Amino acid sequence: MAGVQRTIAVLGSALFFVVAPCVVAGLIPWLITRWQLLPPFFGLPLTRAVGALLILAGLPGLVDSFARFALRGLGTPAPIAPPRHLVVTGLYRYVRNPMYVAVGAVILGQAVLFADWRLVAYAALFWLACHLFVVTYEEPKLRRTFGGEYEAFRANVPRWIPRGTRGEWNKGGVSRRSSS
């Protein structure tokens, strides 16, 4: 049965990956910029490299987080089919919302690479929307559903800004029950 659940979780996560991050961090930025290079920010060509690094840093983290939701959590990032286990390995040891951080990095990276202030504004709006969603929906749902397990995770791992870990999270973490 776990094999079937894992297969469904992988397929659901792959579908959600195409629907959500590919649209939010790919299609919408393309619609805004048509991926045309404008003169670099502040006349500094080095900013393009910073933008490319942000994109390159965000993509693997995003893919890894989606894979962990499916393979460890036995679910998807979509609220309609959440994971059955709290995922606390990988980037989740350092930040509670690595998917949002990764998508934000990709959007901001494109803004810097293409030197487009409209994408900077879009990145800021994306972060604000994520923050409001996390604070008003995700965190309360996790508290109600998983109580102490989520509270321990929350107490040890920051919401947005990655940092070193403390306590049990420093040992690599374990997959626990939750639906984040």
VMD Tcl script that draws the C-alpha trace (Angstrom):
set ca {
  {0.00 0.00 0.00}
  {2.88 2.39 0.78}
  {4.18 1.84 -2.77}
  {0.85 2.87 -4.24}
  {0.66 5.91 -1.94}
  {4.20 6.90 -2.93}
  {3.41 6.55 -6.65}
  {0.27 8.66 -6.30}
  {2.21 11.24 -4.26}
  {4.97 11.44 -6.90}
  {2.49 11.84 -9.76}
  {0.44 14.40 -7.82}
  {3.56 16.36 -6.88}
  {4.77 16.35 -10.48}
  {1.41 17.67 -11.66}
  {1.34 20.34 -8.96}
  {4.94 21.30 -9.84}
  {3.85 22.07 -13.40}
  {0.73 23.91 -12.25}
  {2.17 26.02 -9.43}
  {5.93 26.78 -9.49}
  {6.27 26.54 -13.27}
  {3.49 29.09 -13.70}
  {4.46 31.35 -10.78}
  {8.24 31.31 -11.37}
  {8.29 30.63 -15.11}
  {5.25 31.67 -17.11}
  {4.36 34.84 -15.18}
  {7.94 36.22 -15.18}
  {8.11 35.46 -18.89}
  {4.83 37.28 -19.49}
  {6.17 40.29 -17.59}
  {9.64 40.43 -19.19}
  {9.54 38.20 -22.27}
  {12.97 37.37 -20.80}
  {14.52 40.40 -22.45}
  {17.74 41.68 -20.94}
  {17.55 45.31 -19.93}
  {20.67 47.31 -19.02}
  {21.99 45.74 -15.78}
  {20.89 47.15 -12.45}
  {22.99 50.13 -11.39}
  {25.09 49.69 -14.55}
  {26.85 46.70 -12.96}
  {27.10 43.67 -15.25}
  {28.02 41.55 -12.22}
  {24.39 41.79 -11.09}
  {23.49 39.38 -13.89}
  {25.70 36.73 -12.29}
  {23.99 37.33 -8.94}
  {20.63 36.81 -10.65}
  {21.79 33.59 -12.29}
  {23.14 32.33 -8.94}
  {19.79 32.99 -7.24}
  {18.00 31.01 -9.96}
  {20.54 28.18 -9.77}
  {20.26 28.09 -5.97}
  {16.46 28.06 -6.00}
  {15.78 25.36 -8.57}
  {17.46 22.37 -6.88}
  {15.95 23.32 -3.53}
  {12.51 23.47 -5.07}
  {12.86 20.10 -6.80}
  {14.30 18.51 -3.65}
  {11.46 19.85 -1.49}
  {8.82 18.53 -3.91}
  {10.54 15.13 -3.95}
  {10.67 15.01 -0.15}
  {6.95 15.81 0.09}
  {6.18 12.87 -2.19}
  {8.75 10.31 -1.04}
  {8.97 11.04 2.70}
  {5.69 12.81 3.33}
  {3.60 10.57 1.04}
  {1.69 13.56 -0.26}
  {1.95 16.67 -2.36}
  {2.55 20.38 -1.67}
  {-1.02 21.04 -2.82}
  {-3.40 21.72 0.09}
  {-5.89 19.33 -1.52}
  {-3.51 16.33 -1.07}
  {-1.10 17.20 1.77}
  {1.67 14.91 3.00}
  {0.86 12.42 5.74}
  {4.20 12.94 7.48}
  {5.99 16.12 8.52}
  {9.09 16.45 6.39}
  {12.01 17.74 8.47}
  {14.97 16.54 6.42}
  {16.87 18.35 3.69}
  {16.21 22.07 3.56}
  {13.38 21.67 6.07}
  {16.07 21.39 8.76}
  {16.95 25.04 8.08}
  {13.73 26.78 7.06}
  {10.06 25.78 7.43}
  {9.07 26.98 3.96}
  {11.87 26.09 1.54}
  {9.53 25.81 -1.45}
  {8.35 29.39 -1.10}
  {11.91 30.56 -0.43}
  {13.14 28.70 -3.53}
  {10.39 30.08 -5.80}
  {11.04 33.56 -4.43}
  {14.76 33.14 -5.16}
  {14.01 32.09 -8.74}
  {11.70 35.07 -9.29}
  {14.12 37.52 -7.69}
  {16.98 35.94 -9.63}
  {15.14 36.59 -12.88}
  {14.45 40.16 -11.77}
  {18.16 40.75 -11.22}
  {19.28 38.80 -14.30}
  {16.91 40.67 -16.62}
  {17.22 43.92 -14.62}
  {13.48 44.39 -14.49}
  {11.95 46.30 -11.57}
  {8.53 44.88 -12.39}
  {9.82 41.45 -11.41}
  {11.26 42.89 -8.19}
  {7.75 44.13 -7.38}
  {6.28 40.77 -8.39}
  {8.78 38.97 -6.12}
  {7.74 41.22 -3.22}
  {4.04 40.54 -3.89}
  {4.77 36.82 -4.14}
  {6.50 36.84 -0.76}
  {3.68 38.85 0.83}
  {1.07 36.44 -0.53}
  {3.07 33.45 0.73}
  {3.53 35.02 4.15}
  {-0.18 35.74 4.51}
  {-1.07 32.21 3.34}
  {1.40 30.60 5.74}
  {0.32 32.69 8.73}
  {-3.43 32.55 8.15}
  {-3.86 29.02 6.72}
  {-0.86 26.68 6.82}
  {0.42 27.22 10.35}
  {-3.01 27.12 12.05}
  {-3.91 23.96 10.12}
  {-0.67 22.27 11.11}
  {-1.19 23.24 14.76}
  {-4.74 21.86 14.80}
  {-3.85 18.68 12.97}
  {-0.50 17.75 14.47}
  {-0.18 19.70 17.70}
  {3.08 19.10 19.54}
  {4.97 17.60 16.61}
  {4.50 20.73 14.55}
  {5.13 22.99 17.57}
  {8.52 21.32 18.15}
  {9.40 21.82 14.47}
  {8.20 25.43 14.61}
  {10.20 26.13 17.76}
  {13.42 24.86 16.18}
  {13.21 25.97 12.55}
  {12.63 29.56 11.33}
  {9.79 30.37 8.96}
  {11.65 32.33 6.24}
  {15.33 33.05 6.84}
  {17.43 29.87 6.87}
  {19.83 29.44 9.74}
  {21.73 26.68 11.48}
  {19.61 24.24 13.41}
  {19.26 23.47 17.10}
  {18.55 20.43 19.18}
  {17.13 17.37 17.48}
  {17.01 19.12 14.10}
  {20.80 19.39 14.15}
  {20.96 15.60 14.04}
  {19.42 15.48 10.58}
  {15.77 15.33 11.63}
  {13.27 12.58 11.17}
  {10.16 12.36 9.08}
  {7.22 13.04 11.39}
  {3.46 13.10 10.87}
  {2.09 16.35 9.45}
  {0.57 18.00 6.42}
  {2.69 21.07 5.76}
}
mol new
graphics top color blue
foreach p $ca { graphics top sphere $p radius 0.5 }
foreach p [lrange $ca 0 end-1] q [lrange $ca 1 end] { graphics top cylinder $p $q radius 0.2 }
display resetview
